[in-house]
């Protein structure tokens, strides 16, 4: 079985202040401008991935086109200034010490976009775990289309309960292999990366090949006539979907020549689903500036809802109350899916703006303000992820999150895509 993951030409800054260089994924803190203002203060005029990425809090600002233009200019500037060391044909094993002290191990390389689809029900080796919102791709394409570099916050999961592929790498690297080692800002913890030898990188590919073996796969998940799922999206689903959309566009103009273009691949971090540092957390909903009374009334008309424990559980918070409720007649197999169906229909025809929030306390604080409604869910079991995607296709969007916002992937490594 061909494995759609390989070594890459990875760029890492030579002499930059790495603490200021690394910035959290752009899709975090989307309702918290204070966080991003503090990032700006910390970075100042130093070289930083802040200057190469577009935090989504600014996506709807009037100056977004100028921001994208600046990003492209900064990429060219950093390359012209010879800011990077390029590690050719390399994989990087990394240890991310989270704010809680747990260590999440990962592996940097590129995935082949020929083997990825974000369509629900696809049977490709690399698949979306949640519904991809097609409308979210075009604004991200604007950032990527003319970009010289890609900087990933994409984390892709493998289901390796033996912990034999990524976790074993710590015994195969030494201090002489270290390519970065830095604290991360704003409760981000610490990150250390090691370049793997060619021999160890080849071992990784061999072991991934065993995971992708059709007989092994069917036995493990007790399925037949299903395409092998080797890589399931963890974080950065829309970033990988954007890379795919840009690559497909390139194929339209270049034909088969695109197969040899660097844009055929996307730089990602592979992480084992069974890492103890990886905790699935629910992603909650807050609806801002809505008619609270009408939304709650409409929800009770859409579903039969009770308070006595019968059905799918969720917690509803407004300025006036905080109740645990249950849906008796759900339309999805999980509560977050059922609620999302209602919200999608309601917000298409009524006033209100939805945001997806990490953390119970933040959700409750936002929901307790005039005109807002918050909805809190229990987290899904991470052991169910691969089997659910294999059997049912992608989950509803924003079903789960891997850890706290400050534990998300920080931008650090990059790669030329032109």
C-alpha positions as CSV (number, residue, x, y, z in Angstrom):
1,X,0.0,0.0,0.0
2,X,1.4,3.4,-1.0
3,X,1.6,5.7,2.0
4,X,0.6,9.4,1.3
5,X,3.1,10.8,3.7
6,X,6.8,11.6,3.1
7,X,9.8,13.8,4.0
8,X,9.7,17.5,3.0
9,X,12.0,20.5,2.4
10,X,11.3,22.1,5.8
11,X,12.2,25.8,6.5
12,X,13.1,26.8,10.1
13,X,14.4,30.3,11.0
14,X,18.2,30.5,11.6
15,X,18.6,33.3,14.1
16,X,15.1,34.6,14.9
17,X,13.8,34.9,18.5
18,X,11.8,31.7,18.3
19,X,9.5,32.8,21.2
20,X,8.4,35.7,19.1
21,X,8.5,33.7,15.9
22,X,5.9,31.0,17.0
23,X,2.2,32.1,17.1
24,X,-0.9,30.0,17.7
25,X,-3.2,28.7,14.9
26,X,-5.2,31.4,13.2
27,X,-8.6,29.9,14.0
28,X,-8.1,30.3,17.8
29,X,-9.4,33.2,20.0
30,X,-11.8,34.4,17.2
31,X,-13.9,36.4,19.7
32,X,-11.0,37.6,21.9
33,X,-9.3,40.6,20.4
34,X,-7.3,41.1,23.6
35,X,-5.4,37.8,23.0
36,X,-4.3,39.0,19.5
37,X,-3.4,42.5,20.7
38,X,-1.1,40.9,23.3
39,X,0.5,38.7,20.6
40,X,1.2,41.9,18.6
41,X,2.8,43.5,21.7
42,X,5.0,40.5,22.3
43,X,6.1,40.3,18.7
44,X,6.8,44.0,18.1
45,X,9.0,44.4,15.0
46,X,10.7,40.9,15.2
47,X,10.4,38.3,12.5
48,X,7.2,36.3,13.3
49,X,4.7,33.9,11.8
50,X,2.2,36.6,12.9
51,X,3.3,38.5,9.8
52,X,2.8,35.4,7.6
53,X,-0.6,34.3,8.6
54,X,-4.1,35.8,8.9
55,X,-5.8,35.4,12.3
56,X,-9.4,34.7,11.6
57,X,-10.6,37.4,13.9
58,X,-9.6,39.8,11.1
59,X,-11.3,37.9,8.2
60,X,-14.3,40.2,8.1
61,X,-12.4,43.4,8.6
62,X,-12.5,46.0,5.8
63,X,-8.7,45.9,5.3
64,X,-8.5,42.1,4.8
65,X,-7.2,42.5,1.2
66,X,-4.3,44.7,2.4
67,X,-3.5,42.2,5.2
68,X,-3.2,39.4,2.6
69,X,-1.0,41.6,0.4
70,X,1.3,42.3,3.3
71,X,1.5,38.5,4.2
72,X,2.7,37.8,0.6
73,X,5.2,40.6,0.7
74,X,6.5,39.5,4.1
75,X,7.0,36.0,2.8
76,X,9.1,37.3,-0.1
77,X,11.0,39.6,2.3
78,X,11.9,36.8,4.7
79,X,13.1,34.6,1.8
80,X,15.1,37.4,0.3
81,X,16.7,38.1,3.6
82,X,17.8,34.5,3.8
83,X,16.0,34.1,7.2
84,X,15.6,30.3,7.0
85,X,17.7,27.1,7.0
86,X,16.2,24.6,4.6
87,X,16.2,21.0,5.8
88,X,15.9,19.0,2.6
89,X,14.0,15.8,2.4
90,X,13.5,15.8,6.2
91,X,11.0,14.6,8.8
92,X,11.0,16.3,12.1
93,X,10.0,14.5,15.3
94,X,8.7,17.0,17.9
95,X,7.8,17.1,21.5
96,X,5.2,19.7,22.5
97,X,5.1,20.2,26.3
98,X,1.6,21.5,26.9
99,X,0.6,24.1,29.6
100,X,-0.5,21.2,31.8
101,X,2.9,19.5,31.6
102,X,1.8,16.6,29.3
103,X,3.9,15.9,26.3
104,X,2.3,15.5,22.9
105,X,4.6,13.9,20.3
106,X,4.3,14.6,16.6
107,X,5.9,14.1,13.3
108,X,6.3,16.7,10.5
109,X,6.2,15.8,6.9
110,X,4.0,16.3,3.8
111,X,0.8,14.5,2.8
112,X,-0.1,13.9,-0.8
113,X,-3.3,15.8,-1.7
114,X,-4.1,13.3,-4.4
115,X,-5.0,10.9,-1.6
116,X,-7.2,13.4,0.3
117,X,-10.9,14.4,-0.1
118,X,-13.1,16.5,2.2
119,X,-16.3,15.2,0.5
120,X,-18.6,13.4,3.0
121,X,-18.5,9.6,2.3
122,X,-15.2,9.7,0.5
123,X,-13.0,6.5,0.7
124,X,-9.6,8.2,0.4
125,X,-6.7,7.4,2.6
126,X,-6.8,10.9,4.1
127,X,-10.3,12.1,5.2
128,X,-12.1,15.0,6.9
129,X,-13.5,14.0,10.3
130,X,-16.0,16.8,10.3
131,X,-18.2,18.5,7.7
132,X,-16.2,20.9,5.6
133,X,-17.9,24.3,5.2
134,X,-17.3,25.0,1.5
135,X,-18.0,28.8,2.0
136,X,-15.0,28.9,4.4
137,X,-12.6,27.9,1.6
138,X,-12.6,30.9,-0.8
139,X,-11.3,33.5,1.8
140,X,-8.5,31.1,2.7
141,X,-7.7,30.5,-0.9
142,X,-7.1,34.2,-1.3
143,X,-4.3,33.9,1.4
144,X,-2.8,30.8,-0.2
145,X,-3.1,31.5,-3.9
146,X,-0.2,33.9,-4.2
147,X,1.7,32.8,-1.1
148,X,5.3,31.6,-1.5
149,X,5.2,29.6,1.7
150,X,2.8,27.5,3.6
151,X,2.8,27.4,7.4
152,X,0.7,24.6,8.8
153,X,-1.5,24.4,11.8
154,X,-2.8,21.1,10.4
155,X,-2.7,18.1,12.8
156,X,-3.6,14.7,11.3
157,X,-4.4,11.6,13.4
158,X,-3.2,8.0,13.1
159,X,-4.8,5.2,15.1
160,X,-1.8,3.4,16.5
161,X,-2.9,1.9,19.9
162,X,0.5,0.1,20.2
163,X,2.2,3.6,20.2
164,X,4.9,2.1,18.0
165,X,5.2,4.7,15.2
166,X,5.6,8.2,16.6
167,X,6.1,7.6,20.3
168,X,9.1,5.2,19.6
169,X,11.0,8.0,17.9
170,X,12.2,9.5,21.2
171,X,14.6,6.6,21.5
172,X,16.0,7.2,18.0
173,X,17.1,10.8,18.3
174,X,19.9,12.6,20.2
175,X,20.7,16.1,21.2
176,X,22.8,16.5,18.0
177,X,19.5,16.2,16.0
178,X,17.8,19.2,17.6
179,X,16.6,21.8,15.1
180,X,14.5,24.0,17.4
181,X,13.9,24.3,21.2
182,X,11.8,27.1,22.5
183,X,9.1,28.2,25.0
184,X,5.8,29.3,23.4
185,X,3.9,32.5,24.3
186,X,0.6,32.9,26.2
187,X,0.4,29.6,28.0
188,X,1.6,27.7,24.9
189,X,4.1,25.6,26.8
190,X,7.3,24.4,25.1
191,X,8.3,22.8,21.8
192,X,11.5,20.8,20.8
193,X,12.1,19.4,17.3
194,X,14.6,16.8,16.1
195,X,15.5,16.0,12.5
196,X,15.2,12.2,11.8
197,X,17.8,10.2,10.0
198,X,16.9,8.8,6.6
199,X,17.0,5.3,8.1
200,X,14.5,6.2,10.8
201,X,12.2,8.1,8.4
202,X,12.1,5.0,6.2
203,X,11.1,2.9,9.2
204,X,8.2,5.3,9.8
205,X,6.9,4.9,6.3
206,X,7.2,1.1,6.6
207,X,5.1,1.1,9.8
208,X,2.5,3.4,8.3
209,X,2.3,1.0,5.4
210,X,1.3,-1.8,7.8
211,X,-1.4,0.4,9.3
212,X,-2.7,1.0,5.7
213,X,-2.7,-2.7,4.8
214,X,-6.3,-3.5,3.8
215,X,-6.4,-6.9,5.6
216,X,-5.1,-5.3,8.8
217,X,-7.5,-2.5,8.5
218,X,-10.6,-4.6,7.9
219,X,-9.7,-6.9,10.9
220,X,-9.0,-3.9,13.2
221,X,-12.3,-2.1,12.5
222,X,-14.4,-5.2,11.7
223,X,-15.5,-3.8,8.3
224,X,-15.5,-5.0,4.7
225,X,-15.9,-3.1,1.4
226,X,-14.7,0.1,3.0
227,X,-11.8,2.2,1.7
228,X,-8.8,2.2,4.1
229,X,-8.7,5.3,6.4
230,X,-5.1,5.9,7.3
231,X,-5.1,9.6,8.3
232,X,-8.1,11.3,9.9
233,X,-8.2,15.1,10.3
234,X,-7.6,16.4,13.8
235,X,-7.1,20.2,13.5
236,X,-6.8,22.5,10.5
237,X,-9.5,20.8,8.4
238,X,-10.3,23.9,6.4
239,X,-6.6,24.7,5.9
240,X,-6.0,21.3,4.3
241,X,-9.3,21.7,2.3
242,X,-7.9,25.0,1.0
243,X,-4.6,23.4,0.0
244,X,-6.6,20.8,-1.9
245,X,-8.8,23.4,-3.6
246,X,-5.7,25.5,-4.7
247,X,-4.1,22.3,-6.0
248,X,-7.2,21.3,-8.0
249,X,-7.3,24.8,-9.5
250,X,-3.6,24.4,-10.5
251,X,-4.4,21.1,-12.2
252,X,-7.0,22.8,-14.3
253,X,-4.4,25.3,-15.6
254,X,-1.3,23.0,-15.7
255,X,-2.7,19.6,-16.4
256,X,-0.4,16.7,-15.6
257,X,2.5,19.1,-14.9
258,X,0.8,19.9,-11.6
259,X,1.6,16.4,-10.4
260,X,5.3,17.5,-10.0
261,X,4.4,20.9,-8.4
262,X,5.3,21.4,-4.7
263,X,1.6,22.5,-4.2
264,X,0.6,18.8,-4.7
265,X,1.7,18.3,-1.1
266,X,0.8,20.0,2.3
267,X,3.0,20.2,5.3
268,X,1.3,18.6,8.4
269,X,2.0,17.2,11.8
270,X,1.0,13.6,12.4
271,X,-0.1,12.8,15.9
272,X,-1.2,9.5,17.4
273,X,-4.9,9.5,18.5
274,X,-3.8,7.5,21.5
275,X,-1.4,10.1,22.9
276,X,-2.2,10.7,26.5
277,X,-1.7,14.4,26.0
278,X,-4.4,14.5,23.4
279,X,-7.8,15.0,25.0
280,X,-11.0,15.5,23.0
281,X,-13.0,18.4,24.2
282,X,-16.4,19.5,23.1
283,X,-16.7,22.7,21.1
284,X,-19.6,24.8,22.4
285,X,-21.8,27.4,20.6
286,X,-22.5,31.0,21.5
287,X,-25.1,32.9,19.4
288,X,-24.5,36.6,19.7
289,X,-27.0,39.5,19.1
290,X,-30.1,37.3,18.7
291,X,-33.7,37.3,19.9
292,X,-33.1,35.0,22.9
293,X,-36.7,34.3,23.6
294,X,-37.5,33.5,20.0
295,X,-34.5,31.2,19.5
296,X,-35.4,29.2,22.6
297,X,-39.0,29.0,21.6
298,X,-38.0,27.9,18.1
299,X,-35.7,25.2,19.5
300,X,-38.6,23.8,21.6
301,X,-40.7,23.7,18.5
302,X,-38.0,22.0,16.4
303,X,-37.4,19.2,19.0
304,X,-39.2,17.6,21.9
305,X,-37.1,18.7,24.8
306,X,-37.2,17.6,28.5
307,X,-35.3,18.2,31.7
308,X,-35.6,14.6,33.1
309,X,-32.7,12.9,31.4
310,X,-34.5,11.3,28.3
311,X,-32.4,11.8,25.1
312,X,-29.4,13.7,23.9
313,X,-27.9,16.0,26.6
314,X,-27.0,19.7,26.2
315,X,-26.8,22.7,28.5
316,X,-28.6,25.9,27.5
317,X,-27.3,29.2,29.0
318,X,-28.9,32.7,28.7
319,X,-28.7,35.8,30.9
320,X,-31.6,34.5,33.0
321,X,-30.9,30.7,33.4
322,X,-28.6,27.8,32.9
323,X,-30.3,24.5,32.3
324,X,-29.3,20.9,31.4
325,X,-31.8,19.7,28.8
326,X,-32.4,16.6,26.6
327,X,-33.6,16.1,23.0
328,X,-36.1,13.2,22.8
329,X,-36.3,13.1,19.0
330,X,-32.8,14.0,17.7
331,X,-31.9,14.3,14.0
332,X,-28.2,13.3,14.4
333,X,-26.6,10.5,16.4
334,X,-24.8,13.0,18.7
335,X,-26.2,16.1,20.5
336,X,-23.9,18.6,18.8
337,X,-25.1,17.4,15.4
338,X,-28.8,17.7,16.3
339,X,-28.3,21.2,17.7
340,X,-26.2,22.3,14.8
341,X,-29.0,21.3,12.4
342,X,-31.4,23.5,14.2
343,X,-28.9,26.5,14.4
344,X,-28.1,26.3,10.7
345,X,-31.8,26.5,9.8
346,X,-32.6,29.1,12.4
347,X,-29.7,31.5,11.7
348,X,-30.4,31.3,7.9
349,X,-33.7,33.2,8.6
350,X,-33.2,35.0,11.9
351,X,-30.8,37.6,13.4
352,X,-27.8,36.2,15.2
353,X,-24.1,35.3,14.7
354,X,-22.7,32.0,15.8
355,X,-19.2,31.4,17.1
356,X,-17.5,28.2,18.2
357,X,-16.0,28.4,21.7
358,X,-13.6,26.3,23.6
359,X,-14.1,26.0,27.4
360,X,-17.2,26.0,29.6
361,X,-16.3,29.1,31.6
362,X,-15.7,31.3,28.5
363,X,-19.0,30.0,26.9
364,X,-21.0,30.8,30.1
365,X,-19.4,34.2,30.5
366,X,-20.3,35.2,26.9
367,X,-23.8,33.6,27.1
368,X,-24.8,35.5,30.2
369,X,-24.8,38.8,28.3
370,X,-27.9,40.5,26.8
371,X,-28.9,39.1,23.4
372,X,-26.6,36.0,23.6
373,X,-27.3,32.3,24.0
374,X,-24.8,29.6,24.9
375,X,-25.0,25.8,24.3
376,X,-22.5,23.4,26.0
377,X,-21.9,19.8,25.1
378,X,-20.2,16.8,26.6
379,X,-17.0,15.6,24.7
380,X,-17.2,12.6,22.4
381,X,-14.9,9.6,23.2
382,X,-11.8,9.8,21.0
383,X,-11.8,6.0,20.7
384,X,-15.0,6.3,18.6
385,X,-13.5,8.7,16.0
386,X,-12.0,6.4,13.3
387,X,-14.9,3.9,13.4
388,X,-17.5,6.6,13.2
389,X,-15.8,8.3,10.2
390,X,-15.4,4.9,8.5
391,X,-19.1,4.0,9.0
392,X,-20.9,7.3,8.9
393,X,-18.6,9.7,7.0
394,X,-17.7,13.1,8.5
395,X,-19.1,14.3,11.8
396,X,-21.0,17.6,12.0
397,X,-18.6,20.6,11.9
398,X,-17.0,21.7,15.1
399,X,-17.9,18.5,16.9
400,X,-14.8,18.2,18.9
401,X,-11.5,19.9,19.6
402,X,-8.2,18.5,20.6
403,X,-7.3,20.2,23.8
404,X,-7.4,23.8,25.0
405,X,-6.8,26.8,22.6
406,X,-3.4,27.5,24.1
407,X,-2.4,23.8,23.4
408,X,-3.2,24.1,19.7
409,X,-0.5,23.8,17.1
410,X,1.7,27.0,16.9
411,X,3.1,28.1,13.5
412,X,6.8,27.3,13.4
413,X,7.9,25.2,10.4
414,X,7.2,26.3,6.8
415,X,7.8,25.2,3.3
416,X,8.0,26.7,-0.2
417,X,4.9,26.0,-2.3
418,X,6.0,27.9,-5.4
